[in-house]
Amino acid sequence: MEFQMEQAYKNASKHIAVLAFPFGTHAAPLLNLILQLSHACPDTVFSFLSTQQSNSSTFPMKLDKVKPFNVWDGLPEGYRFGGNPHEPVGYFLKAVPGNFTKVLDKVVAESGKRIDCLVTDAFYAFGADIADELNVPWVALWTAGPRALFVHVDTELIRQHVGINGPQDKPLDFLPDFSGIRVADLPGGITSGDFDAPVPALLHKMGQALPRATAIAANSYEDLDNTVVNILKQRFRMYLNVGPFNLVSSSTADDSHGCLDWLSKQEPASVVYISFGSVITPPPHELHALCEALEESEYPFLWSFRGDPEKQLPSGFLERTRPKGKIVPWAPQQKILEHSSVRAFVSHGGWNSVLESIVGGVPMIFRPFFGDQGLNTRTVEAVWGFGLGLEGGTLTKEGAMKALKLTLCSEQGKKMRDRIGIQKELAYNAVKPNGGSSVENFKTLVKVVRNK
């Protein structure tokens, strides 16, 4: 440990160990929460454990009281990524929890500071056992929505009601406020799919272990999904909505590709913003279908595109749409969704994107791929009413054109905009310094972490 950090450990009265899940958009929200806690707990030092690759991309700079430590990623020597995003996750999960406990022991030995509290990604059911062994509180961070957490906690009940590999169109009307949700909308591994695959197995264990947590912090706010949130509060010792993180954490938006300047030259409420997140790109035939829909409908569009648009999009598309469209490799998504020119958001339906859409007040069009994305899609469409899924669940030219027209030009689209506008106001109310529900919940979380 370098001298400055040694001093920080020496002077600290509390030492918090943090265990991150190093894939997708998991480590960054956890670090955001830890940075907030470090400001609220001036006499506390945080040891943040993740893989080297995750730490190098998550940590922007050296931090005074938050020190990154690298754990083994589980990859065999000479491993080459073959394109399947689930493969490195599988290797990593075979290495846990041993890779974490080994580094935790080292941190305690080197710093001379015992651990006073364990904060982990909620995915880690083994957090309960480590916390028990250390005799400290366990705080789990759930980075997705309340409904996704609820179905993982109630997996056994859902299986009893609908069976395994049962009818996909059966509604989950035996769960409170779930009558608009169908079996088909559930994440894989609950009633169908490979139950022994690394992530489904991990989530099933998580659902069983989380009631042991001292507190669960969640990236949401009280007035989004009241019924489900109230059930979770009954299930857990302490369930604390402390989000949306995109409103409570400060981040500087990199706009090196000139997105905001381009948006300022467009008509108000006219632009379609497109982004499918940081993990998946739609298959080639779907990309082509979306391009055809954009070209024919002639709506202005801004597309944050992973990959090489020259190679992956139809020949001549970039030149033909240049007057109306802009394609960039990276975009400041939150700033874009808050811009007055943006009218619709075509998304994969990840939870961060849903929250950013709410904060921007922009209705959504969904093409979900895996995990909670199908459940988020159906919830936004059938329960909250400020977005819609594509017909058949995938991108076709006709389906995309219909969804764009409905969202941008119809009375239903206007109602969606009004509804998301109400949620936007509730989200901002939750983070008000005086009395905002997420602010008050965060104060409770600070007490838990400080073990007071």
SEKESE-617213 format. One record per residue (C-alpha): x, z, y; residue in one letter; residue number from 1. Coordinates in steps of 0.25 Angstrom, whole numbers, plus 5000, padded with zeros to 4 digits. Each point is the difference from the previous one (the first is absolute). Layout:
<nodes>
+------+------+------+------+-----+
!    X !    Z !    Y ! type ! seq !
+------+------+------+------+-----+
!    X !    Z !    Y !    A ! NUM !
...
+------+------+------+------+-----+
</nodes>
This chain:
<nodes>
+------+------+------+------+-----+
!    X !    Z !    Y ! type ! seq !
+------+------+------+------+-----+
! 5000 ! 5000 ! 5000 !    M !   1 !
! 5005 ! 4996 ! 5014 !    E !   2 !
! 5003 ! 5012 ! 5009 !    F !   3 !
! 4988 ! 4998 ! 5009 !    Q !   4 !
! 4990 ! 5000 ! 4989 !    M !   5 !
! 5008 ! 5012 ! 4994 !    E !   6 !
! 4997 ! 5008 ! 5012 !    Q !   7 !
! 4986 ! 4996 ! 5000 !    A !   8 !
! 4998 ! 5006 ! 4986 !    Y !   9 !
! 5008 ! 5012 ! 5004 !    K !  10 !
! 4992 ! 5003 ! 5012 !    N !  11 !
! 4986 ! 4997 ! 4993 !    A !  12 !
! 4991 ! 5011 ! 4996 !    S !  13 !
! 4992 ! 4990 ! 4991 !    K !  14 !
! 5004 ! 4989 ! 4991 !    H !  15 !
! 4989 ! 4990 ! 4995 !    I !  16 !
! 5003 ! 4990 ! 4989 !    A !  17 !
! 4993 ! 4987 ! 5001 !    V !  18 !
! 4998 ! 4990 ! 4988 !    L !  19 !
! 4996 ! 4986 ! 5004 !    A !  20 !
! 4994 ! 4989 ! 4992 !    F !  21 !
! 5010 ! 4988 ! 5003 !    P !  22 !
! 4990 ! 4988 ! 4999 !    F !  23 !
! 4990 ! 4993 ! 5009 !    G !  24 !
! 4996 ! 5007 ! 5012 !    T !  25 !
! 5002 ! 5014 ! 4995 !    H !  26 !
! 5013 ! 5006 ! 5005 !    A !  27 !
! 4998 ! 4996 ! 5015 !    A !  28 !
! 4987 ! 5008 ! 5001 !    P !  29 !
! 5006 ! 5012 ! 4993 !    L !  30 !
! 5012 ! 4999 ! 5010 !    L !  31 !
! 4991 ! 4999 ! 5012 !    N !  32 !
! 4993 ! 5013 ! 4995 !    L !  33 !
! 5013 ! 5007 ! 4998 !    I !  34 !
! 5005 ! 4996 ! 5014 !    L !  35 !
! 4987 ! 5006 ! 5006 !    Q !  36 !
! 5002 ! 5013 ! 4992 !    L !  37 !
! 5015 ! 5000 ! 5004 !    S !  38 !
! 4995 ! 5000 ! 5015 !    H !  39 !
! 4990 ! 5011 ! 4997 !    A !  40 !
! 5010 ! 5009 ! 4992 !    C !  41 !
! 5013 ! 5001 ! 5008 !    P !  42 !
! 5007 ! 5009 ! 4991 !    D !  43 !
! 4998 ! 4992 ! 4987 !    T !  44 !
! 5008 ! 4989 ! 4994 !    V !  45 !
! 4995 ! 4989 ! 4990 !    F !  46 !
! 5007 ! 4994 ! 4988 !    S !  47 !
! 4994 ! 4987 ! 4998 !    F !  48 !
! 5002 ! 4994 ! 4986 !    L !  49 !
! 4997 ! 4985 ! 4997 !    S !  50 !
! 5008 ! 4988 ! 4994 !    T !  51 !
! 5012 ! 4994 ! 5008 !    Q !  52 !
! 4992 ! 4987 ! 5003 !    Q !  53 !
! 4988 ! 5008 ! 5005 !    S !  54 !
! 5008 ! 5010 ! 5008 !    N !  55 !
! 5008 ! 4988 ! 5007 !    S !  56 !
! 4988 ! 4993 ! 5004 !    S !  57 !
! 4991 ! 5012 ! 5004 !    T !  58 !
! 5010 ! 5009 ! 5008 !    F !  59 !
! 5002 ! 4993 ! 5014 !    P !  60 !
! 5012 ! 5009 ! 5004 !    M !  61 !
! 5006 ! 5013 ! 4997 !    K !  62 !
! 4990 ! 5011 ! 5003 !    L !  63 !
! 5004 ! 5014 ! 5004 !    D !  64 !
! 4992 ! 5008 ! 4990 !    K !  65 !
! 4996 ! 4990 ! 4989 !    V !  66 !
! 5011 ! 4996 ! 4991 !    K !  67 !
! 4998 ! 4989 ! 4990 !    P !  68 !
! 5005 ! 5001 ! 4985 !    F !  69 !
! 5001 ! 4989 ! 4990 !    N !  70 !
! 4994 ! 5001 ! 4986 !    V !  71 !
! 5003 ! 4991 ! 4989 !    W !  72 !
! 4990 ! 4988 ! 5000 !    D !  73 !
! 5000 ! 4999 ! 4984 !    G !  74 !
! 5004 ! 4986 ! 5000 !    L !  75 !
! 5010 ! 4995 ! 4989 !    P !  76 !
! 5014 ! 4996 ! 5004 !    E !  77 !
! 5000 ! 4986 ! 5005 !    G !  78 !
! 4985 ! 4999 ! 5001 !    Y !  79 !
! 4995 ! 4988 ! 5008 !    R !  80 !
! 4986 ! 5000 ! 5006 !    F !  81 !
! 4992 ! 4989 ! 4992 !    G !  82 !
! 4988 ! 5000 ! 5010 !    G !  83 !
! 4990 ! 5009 ! 4993 !    N !  84 !
! 4998 ! 5012 ! 5011 !    P !  85 !
! 4996 ! 5009 ! 4989 !    H !  86 !
! 5013 ! 5000 ! 4992 !    E !  87 !
! 5009 ! 5008 ! 5009 !    P !  88 !
! 4988 ! 5010 ! 5001 !    V !  89 !
! 5000 ! 5001 ! 4985 !    G !  90 !
! 5015 ! 5003 ! 4999 !    Y !  91 !
! 4999 ! 5010 ! 5011 !    F !  92 !
! 4989 ! 5008 ! 4994 !    L !  93 !
! 5008 ! 5001 ! 4987 !    K !  94 !
! 5011 ! 5007 ! 5008 !    A !  95 !
! 4990 ! 5011 ! 5006 !    V !  96 !
! 5000 ! 5011 ! 5002 !    P !  97 !
! 5015 ! 5002 ! 4995 !    G !  98 !
! 5006 ! 4991 ! 5011 !    N !  99 !
! 4993 ! 5009 ! 5010 !    F ! 100 !
! 5003 ! 5014 ! 4994 !    T ! 101 !
! 5015 ! 4996 ! 4998 !    K ! 102 !
! 5001 ! 4997 ! 5015 !    V ! 103 !
! 4992 ! 5012 ! 5004 !    L ! 104 !
! 5009 ! 5009 ! 4993 !    D ! 105 !
! 5012 ! 4993 ! 5007 !    K ! 106 !
! 4993 ! 5002 ! 5014 !    V ! 107 !
! 4998 ! 5015 ! 4997 !    V ! 108 !
! 5014 ! 5002 ! 4995 !    A ! 109 !
! 5007 ! 4992 ! 5012 !    E ! 110 !
! 4991 ! 5006 ! 5011 !    S ! 111 !
! 4999 ! 5014 ! 4995 !    G ! 112 !
! 4985 ! 5000 ! 5004 !    K ! 113 !
! 4990 ! 5002 ! 4990 !    R ! 114 !
! 4987 ! 4991 ! 5001 !    I ! 115 !
! 4988 ! 5007 ! 5007 !    D ! 116 !
! 4990 ! 4989 ! 4998 !    C ! 117 !
! 4998 ! 4987 ! 4992 !    L ! 118 !
! 4994 ! 4988 ! 5007 !    V ! 119 !
! 4998 ! 4988 ! 4991 !    T ! 120 !
! 4992 ! 4987 ! 4999 !    D ! 121 !
! 4987 ! 5003 ! 4993 !    A ! 122 !
! 5004 ! 4990 ! 4989 !    F ! 123 !
! 5009 ! 5011 ! 4994 !    Y ! 124 !
! 4992 ! 5009 ! 4991 !    A ! 125 !
! 5014 ! 5006 ! 4996 !    F ! 126 !
! 5000 ! 5006 ! 5014 !    G ! 127 !
! 4991 ! 5011 ! 4995 !    A ! 128 !
! 5010 ! 5004 ! 4989 !    D ! 129 !
! 5012 ! 5000 ! 5010 !    I ! 130 !
! 4993 ! 5008 ! 5010 !    A ! 131 !
! 4996 ! 5010 ! 4990 !    D ! 132 !
! 5014 ! 5001 ! 4995 !    E ! 133 !
! 5005 ! 5002 ! 5014 !    L ! 134 !
! 4988 ! 5010 ! 5003 !    N ! 135 !
! 4997 ! 4992 ! 5013 !    V ! 136 !
! 4988 ! 4993 ! 5006 !    P ! 137 !
! 4998 ! 4986 ! 4995 !    W ! 138 !
! 4994 ! 4990 ! 5011 !    V ! 139 !
! 4996 ! 4986 ! 4995 !    A ! 140 !
! 4999 ! 4988 ! 5010 !    L ! 141 !
! 4989 ! 4990 ! 4996 !    W ! 142 !
! 5003 ! 4987 ! 5008 !    T ! 143 !
! 4987 ! 4993 ! 4996 !    A ! 144 !
! 4985 ! 5002 ! 5002 !    G ! 145 !
! 4991 ! 5011 ! 4996 !    P ! 146 !
! 4992 ! 4992 ! 4990 !    R ! 147 !
! 5013 ! 4995 ! 4993 !    A ! 148 !
! 5004 ! 5015 ! 4998 !    L ! 149 !
! 4986 ! 5004 ! 4996 !    F ! 150 !
! 4999 ! 4989 ! 4988 !    V ! 151 !
! 5014 ! 5004 ! 4995 !    H ! 152 !
! 4996 ! 5015 ! 5000 !    V ! 153 !
! 4986 ! 4997 ! 4993 !    D ! 154 !
! 5006 ! 4990 ! 4990 !    T ! 155 !
! 4995 ! 5007 ! 4988 !    E ! 156 !
! 4986 ! 5001 ! 5006 !    L ! 157 !
! 4999 ! 4985 ! 5003 !    I ! 158 !
! 5005 ! 4997 ! 4986 !    R ! 159 !
! 4989 ! 5009 ! 4994 !    Q ! 160 !
! 4989 ! 4992 ! 5008 !    H ! 161 !
! 5005 ! 4986 ! 4999 !    V ! 162 !
! 5009 ! 5000 ! 4988 !    G ! 163 !
! 5013 ! 4992 ! 4998 !    I ! 164 !
! 4999 ! 4985 ! 5003 !    N ! 165 !
! 4985 ! 5001 ! 5003 !    G ! 166 !
! 4992 ! 4991 ! 5009 !    P ! 167 !
! 5007 ! 4997 ! 5013 !    Q ! 168 !
! 4988 ! 4999 ! 5008 !    D ! 169 !
! 4995 ! 5014 ! 4997 !    K ! 170 !
! 4998 ! 5008 ! 5013 !    P ! 171 !
! 5007 ! 5014 ! 5001 !    L ! 172 !
! 4987 ! 5006 ! 5005 !    D ! 173 !
! 5002 ! 5013 ! 4992 !    F ! 174 !
! 5011 ! 5003 ! 5010 !    L ! 175 !
! 4995 ! 5005 ! 5014 !    P ! 176 !
! 5000 ! 4988 ! 5010 !    D ! 177 !
! 5006 ! 4990 ! 4990 !    F ! 178 !
! 4987 ! 4992 ! 4997 !    S ! 179 !
! 5006 ! 4988 ! 5007 !    G ! 180 !
! 5013 ! 5001 ! 4992 !    I ! 181 !
! 5001 ! 4993 ! 4986 !    R ! 182 !
! 5009 ! 5002 ! 4988 !    V ! 183 !
! 5007 ! 4987 ! 5004 !    A ! 184 !
! 5004 ! 5006 ! 5013 !    D ! 185 !
! 5008 ! 5012 ! 4993 !    L ! 186 !
! 5015 ! 4999 ! 5000 !    P ! 187 !
! 5006 ! 4995 ! 4987 !    G ! 188 !
! 5003 ! 5011 ! 4989 !    G ! 189 !
! 4987 ! 5008 ! 5003 !    I ! 190 !
! 4990 ! 4993 ! 4991 !    T ! 191 !
! 5008 ! 4987 ! 4996 !    S ! 192 !
! 5014 ! 4995 ! 5000 !    G ! 193 !
! 5012 ! 5006 ! 4994 !    D ! 194 !
! 4998 ! 5015 ! 5000 !    F ! 195 !
! 5014 ! 5002 ! 4996 !    D ! 196 !
! 5007 ! 4991 ! 5010 !    A ! 197 !
! 5009 ! 5009 ! 5009 !    P ! 198 !
! 4991 ! 5000 ! 5013 !    V ! 199 !
! 4987 ! 5003 ! 4993 !    P ! 200 !
! 5006 ! 5011 ! 4991 !    A ! 201 !
! 5006 ! 5006 ! 5013 !    L ! 202 !
! 4987 ! 5000 ! 5008 !    L ! 203 !
! 4993 ! 5006 ! 4988 !    H ! 204 !
! 5009 ! 5011 ! 4999 !    K ! 205 !
! 5000 ! 5002 ! 5015 !    M ! 206 !
! 4984 ! 5001 ! 5000 !    G ! 207 !
! 5002 ! 5012 ! 4990 !    Q ! 208 !
! 5011 ! 5007 ! 5007 !    A ! 209 !
! 4996 ! 4999 ! 5015 !    L ! 210 !
! 4990 ! 5012 ! 4999 !    P ! 211 !
! 5013 ! 5008 ! 4998 !    R ! 212 !
! 5005 ! 4996 ! 5014 !    A ! 213 !
! 5000 ! 5010 ! 5011 !    T ! 214 !
! 4996 ! 4990 ! 5009 !    A ! 215 !
! 4997 ! 4985 ! 5001 !    I ! 216 !
! 5003 ! 4992 ! 5013 !    A ! 217 !
! 4993 ! 4987 ! 5001 !    A ! 218 !
! 5002 ! 4988 ! 5009 !    N ! 219 !
! 4986 ! 4999 ! 5005 !    S ! 220 !
! 4990 ! 5008 ! 5009 !    Y ! 221 !
! 4988 ! 5009 ! 4998 !    E ! 222 !
! 4989 ! 4990 ! 5005 !    D ! 223 !
! 5004 ! 4989 ! 4991 !    L ! 224 !
! 4993 ! 5001 ! 4987 !    D ! 225 !
! 4994 ! 5014 ! 5002 !    N ! 226 !
! 4993 ! 5002 ! 4987 !    T ! 227 !
! 5012 ! 4997 ! 4991 !    V ! 228 !
! 5009 ! 5008 ! 5009 !    V ! 229 !
! 4991 ! 5012 ! 4999 !    N ! 230 !
! 5000 ! 4999 ! 4985 !    I ! 231 !
! 5016 ! 4999 ! 5000 !    L ! 232 !
! 5000 ! 5013 ! 5008 !    K ! 233 !
! 4992 ! 5007 ! 4989 !    Q ! 234 !
! 5009 ! 4994 ! 4989 !    R ! 235 !
! 5013 ! 5005 ! 5007 !    F ! 236 !
! 5006 ! 5013 ! 5005 !    R ! 237 !
! 5002 ! 4993 ! 5013 !    M ! 238 !
! 4997 ! 4985 ! 5004 !    Y ! 239 !
! 5005 ! 4997 ! 5014 !    L ! 240 !
! 4998 ! 4986 ! 5007 !    N ! 241 !
! 5012 ! 4999 ! 5010 !    V ! 242 !
! 4999 ! 4985 ! 5003 !    G ! 243 !
! 4999 ! 4989 ! 5003 !    P ! 244 !
! 5015 ! 5000 ! 5000 !    F ! 245 !
! 5000 ! 4987 ! 5009 !    N ! 246 !
! 4994 ! 5009 ! 5011 !    L ! 247 !
! 5008 ! 5013 ! 4998 !    V ! 248 !
! 5014 ! 4994 ! 4998 !    S ! 249 !
! 5008 ! 4993 ! 5010 !    S ! 250 !
! 5007 ! 4987 ! 4996 !    S ! 251 !
! 5006 ! 4989 ! 5009 !    T ! 252 !
! 4994 ! 4986 ! 4997 !    A ! 253 !
! 5010 ! 4989 ! 4998 !    D ! 254 !
! 4994 ! 4988 ! 5006 !    D ! 255 !
! 5012 ! 4991 ! 4999 !    S ! 256 !
! 4992 ! 4988 ! 4995 !    H ! 257 !
! 4991 ! 5000 ! 5013 !    G ! 258 !
! 4987 ! 5003 ! 4994 !    C ! 259 !
! 4994 ! 5008 ! 5011 !    L ! 260 !
! 5004 ! 4990 ! 5010 !    D ! 261 !
! 4993 ! 4989 ! 4992 !    W ! 262 !
! 4988 ! 5008 ! 4998 !    L ! 263 !
! 4999 ! 5002 ! 5016 !    S ! 264 !
! 4998 ! 4985 ! 5001 !    K ! 265 !
! 4988 ! 5000 ! 4991 !    Q ! 266 !
! 4986 ! 5002 ! 5003 !    E ! 267 !
! 4994 ! 5014 ! 4999 !    P ! 268 !
! 4995 ! 5003 ! 4986 !    A ! 269 !
! 5003 ! 4987 ! 4994 !    S ! 270 !
! 5013 ! 5001 ! 4991 !    V ! 271 !
! 5000 ! 5003 ! 4985 !    V ! 272 !
! 5012 ! 5008 ! 4996 !    Y ! 273 !
! 5005 ! 4999 ! 4986 !    I ! 274 !
! 5009 ! 5009 ! 4991 !    S ! 275 !
! 5000 ! 5003 ! 4986 !    F ! 276 !
! 5009 ! 5012 ! 5001 !    G ! 277 !
! 5015 ! 5002 ! 4996 !    S ! 278 !
! 4999 ! 4999 ! 4984 !    V ! 279 !
! 4991 ! 4988 ! 4996 !    I ! 280 !
! 4998 ! 4985 ! 5005 !    T ! 281 !
! 4988 ! 4993 ! 4995 !    P ! 282 !
! 5002 ! 4989 ! 4989 !    P ! 283 !
! 5003 ! 4986 ! 5005 !    P ! 284 !
! 4986 ! 4994 ! 4998 !    H ! 285 !
! 4994 ! 5012 ! 5008 !    E ! 286 !
! 5010 ! 4998 ! 5011 !    L ! 287 !
! 4997 ! 4985 ! 5001 !    H ! 288 !
! 4985 ! 5003 ! 5000 !    A ! 289 !
! 5001 ! 5010 ! 5012 !    L ! 290 !
! 5009 ! 4989 ! 5007 !    C ! 291 !
! 4989 ! 4990 ! 4998 !    E ! 292 !
! 4989 ! 5010 ! 5005 !    A ! 293 !
! 5008 ! 5003 ! 5013 !    L ! 294 !
! 5003 ! 4986 ! 5003 !    E ! 295 !
! 4986 ! 4995 ! 4998 !    E ! 296 !
! 4993 ! 5012 ! 5007 !    S ! 297 !
! 5010 ! 4999 ! 5012 !    E ! 298 !
! 5000 ! 5015 ! 5003 !    Y ! 299 !
! 5013 ! 5004 ! 5007 !    P ! 300 !
! 5009 ! 5009 ! 4990 !    F ! 301 !
! 5012 ! 5008 ! 4999 !    L ! 302 !
! 5006 ! 5002 ! 4986 !    W ! 303 !
! 5010 ! 5010 ! 4996 !    S ! 304 !
! 5006 ! 4992 ! 4988 !    F ! 305 !
! 5009 ! 5006 ! 4989 !    R ! 306 !
! 5009 ! 4988 ! 4995 !    G ! 307 !
! 5003 ! 4986 ! 5005 !    D ! 308 !
! 4988 ! 4994 ! 5006 !    P ! 309 !
! 5007 ! 4986 ! 5000 !    E ! 310 !
! 5000 ! 5000 ! 4985 !    K ! 311 !
! 4988 ! 5008 ! 4996 !    Q ! 312 !
! 4989 ! 4995 ! 5010 !    L ! 313 !
! 4995 ! 4985 ! 4999 !    P ! 314 !
! 5009 ! 4989 ! 5005 !    S ! 315 !
! 4998 ! 4998 ! 5015 !    G ! 316 !
! 4991 ! 5012 ! 5002 !    F ! 317 !
! 5009 ! 5007 ! 5010 !    L ! 318 !
! 5001 ! 4988 ! 5009 !    E ! 319 !
! 4985 ! 4997 ! 4999 !    R ! 320 !
! 4996 ! 5014 ! 5004 !    T ! 321 !
! 5011 ! 5003 ! 5010 !    R ! 322 !
! 4991 ! 4999 ! 5012 !    P ! 323 !
! 4990 ! 5010 ! 4994 !    K ! 324 !
! 5009 ! 5009 ! 4990 !    G ! 325 !
! 5012 ! 5008 ! 5000 !    K ! 326 !
! 5008 ! 5004 ! 4987 !    I ! 327 !
! 5010 ! 5011 ! 5000 !    V ! 328 !
! 5008 ! 5008 ! 4990 !    P ! 329 !
! 4997 ! 5013 ! 5005 !    W ! 330 !
! 4989 ! 5005 ! 5011 !    A ! 331 !
! 4997 ! 5013 ! 5007 !    P ! 332 !
! 4987 ! 5002 ! 4993 !    Q ! 333 !
! 4994 ! 5012 ! 5007 !    Q ! 334 !
! 5003 ! 4994 ! 5014 !    K ! 335 !
! 4994 ! 4986 ! 4995 !    I ! 336 !
! 4987 ! 5007 ! 4995 !    L ! 337 !
! 4999 ! 5007 ! 5013 !    E ! 338 !
! 5001 ! 4987 ! 5008 !    H ! 339 !
! 4987 ! 4995 ! 5007 !    S ! 340 !
! 5003 ! 4986 ! 4995 !    S ! 341 !
! 4998 ! 5004 ! 4985 !    V ! 342 !
! 4986 ! 4999 ! 4993 !    R ! 343 !
! 5003 ! 5001 ! 4985 !    A ! 344 !
! 5010 ! 5005 ! 4991 !    F ! 345 !
! 5003 ! 4993 ! 4986 !    V ! 346 !
! 5006 ! 5010 ! 4991 !    S ! 347 !
! 5003 ! 5005 ! 4986 !    H ! 348 !
! 4993 ! 5013 ! 5003 !    G ! 349 !
! 5011 ! 5010 ! 4999 !    G ! 350 !
! 4996 ! 5013 ! 5006 !    W ! 351 !
! 5010 ! 5000 ! 5012 !    N ! 352 !
! 4994 ! 4986 ! 5004 !    S ! 353 !
! 4986 ! 5006 ! 4999 !    V ! 354 !
! 5004 ! 5011 ! 5010 !    L ! 355 !
! 5007 ! 4991 ! 5009 !    E ! 356 !
! 4988 ! 4991 ! 5000 !    S ! 357 !
! 4991 ! 5012 ! 5004 !    I ! 358 !
! 5010 ! 5004 ! 5011 !    V ! 359 !
! 5000 ! 4986 ! 5005 !    G ! 360 !
! 4985 ! 4998 ! 4999 !    G ! 361 !
! 5001 ! 4987 ! 4992 !    V ! 362 !
! 4991 ! 4996 ! 4988 !    P ! 363 !
! 5007 ! 4997 ! 4987 !    M ! 364 !
! 4999 ! 4988 ! 4990 !    I ! 365 !
! 5006 ! 5005 ! 4987 !    F ! 366 !
! 5008 ! 4993 ! 4988 !    R ! 367 !
! 5004 ! 5012 ! 4992 !    P ! 368 !
! 5011 ! 5000 ! 4989 !    F ! 369 !
! 5002 ! 5013 ! 4993 !    F ! 370 !
! 4999 ! 5016 ! 5001 !    G ! 371 !
! 4990 ! 5005 ! 5010 !    D ! 372 !
! 4998 ! 4987 ! 5007 !    Q ! 373 !
! 4988 ! 4995 ! 4993 !    G ! 374 !
! 4994 ! 5014 ! 5002 !    L ! 375 !
! 5003 ! 5000 ! 5015 !    N ! 376 !
! 4994 ! 4986 ! 5001 !    T ! 377 !
! 4987 ! 5004 ! 4994 !    R ! 378 !
! 4999 ! 5013 ! 5008 !    T ! 379 !
! 5002 ! 4993 ! 5013 !    V ! 380 !
! 4990 ! 4989 ! 4996 !    E ! 381 !
! 4989 ! 5008 ! 4993 !    A ! 382 !
! 5001 ! 5014 ! 5005 !    V ! 383 !
! 5006 ! 4999 ! 5014 !    W ! 384 !
! 4996 ! 4986 ! 5004 !    G ! 385 !
! 5012 ! 4995 ! 5009 !    F ! 386 !
! 5006 ! 4990 ! 4991 !    G ! 387 !
! 4997 ! 4991 ! 4988 !    L ! 388 !
! 5007 ! 4995 ! 4987 !    G ! 389 !
! 5001 ! 4985 ! 4997 !    L ! 390 !
! 4991 ! 4994 ! 4990 !    E ! 391 !
! 5005 ! 5001 ! 4986 !    G ! 392 !
! 5011 ! 5009 ! 5005 !    G ! 393 !
! 5010 ! 4989 ! 5003 !    T ! 394 !
! 5004 ! 4990 ! 5011 !    L ! 395 !
! 4992 ! 4987 ! 4999 !    T ! 396 !
! 4999 ! 4990 ! 5011 !    K ! 397 !
! 4985 ! 5001 ! 5001 !    E ! 398 !
! 5000 ! 5016 ! 4998 !    G ! 399 !
! 5010 ! 5002 ! 5011 !    A ! 400 !
! 4993 ! 4991 ! 5009 !    M ! 401 !
! 4987 ! 5007 ! 4998 !    K ! 402 !
! 5006 ! 5014 ! 5002 !    A ! 403 !
! 5007 ! 4995 ! 5013 !    L ! 404 !
! 4987 ! 4994 ! 5005 !    K ! 405 !
! 4992 ! 5013 ! 4997 !    L ! 406 !
! 5011 ! 5009 ! 5006 !    T ! 407 !
! 5003 ! 4993 ! 5012 !    L ! 408 !
! 4986 ! 4993 ! 5004 !    C ! 409 !
! 4988 ! 5007 ! 4994 !    S ! 410 !
! 4991 ! 5011 ! 5003 !    E ! 411 !
! 5005 ! 5007 ! 4988 !    Q ! 412 !
! 5015 ! 4999 ! 5005 !    G ! 413 !
! 4995 ! 5006 ! 5013 !    K ! 414 !
! 4994 ! 5012 ! 4992 !    K ! 415 !
! 5013 ! 5002 ! 4993 !    M ! 416 !
! 5008 ! 5000 ! 5013 !    R ! 417 !
! 4990 ! 5011 ! 5005 !    D ! 418 !
! 5001 ! 5008 ! 4988 !    R ! 419 !
! 5016 ! 5000 ! 5000 !    I ! 420 !
! 4999 ! 5003 ! 5015 !    G ! 421 !
! 4993 ! 5013 ! 4996 !    I ! 422 !
! 5011 ! 5004 ! 4990 !    Q ! 423 !
! 5011 ! 4997 ! 5010 !    K ! 424 !
! 4994 ! 5010 ! 5009 !    E ! 425 !
! 4999 ! 5010 ! 4989 !    L ! 426 !
! 5014 ! 4998 ! 4996 !    A ! 427 !
! 5005 ! 5002 ! 5014 !    Y ! 428 !
! 4992 ! 5013 ! 5001 !    N ! 429 !
! 5006 ! 5005 ! 4988 !    A ! 430 !
! 5014 ! 5000 ! 5006 !    V ! 431 !
! 4996 ! 5005 ! 5014 !    K ! 432 !
! 5011 ! 5011 ! 5003 !    P ! 433 !
! 4989 ! 5011 ! 5003 !    N ! 434 !
! 4991 ! 5002 ! 4988 !    G ! 435 !
! 5001 ! 4987 ! 4993 !    G ! 436 !
! 4998 ! 5002 ! 4985 !    S ! 437 !
! 5013 ! 4994 ! 4996 !    S ! 438 !
! 5007 ! 5008 ! 5010 !    V ! 439 !
! 4994 ! 5013 ! 4995 !    E ! 440 !
! 5002 ! 4996 ! 4985 !    N ! 441 !
! 5015 ! 4997 ! 5004 !    F ! 442 !
! 5001 ! 5014 ! 5005 !    K ! 443 !
! 4995 ! 5006 ! 4987 !    T ! 444 !
! 5010 ! 4991 ! 4993 !    L ! 445 !
! 5012 ! 5005 ! 5008 !    V ! 446 !
! 4996 ! 5015 ! 4996 !    K ! 447 !
! 5000 ! 4995 ! 4985 !    V ! 448 !
! 5013 ! 4994 ! 5001 !    V ! 449 !
! 5006 ! 5012 ! 5007 !    R ! 450 !
! 4994 ! 5009 ! 4990 !    N ! 451 !
! 4993 ! 5009 ! 5010 !    K ! 452 !
+------+------+------+------+-----+
</nodes>
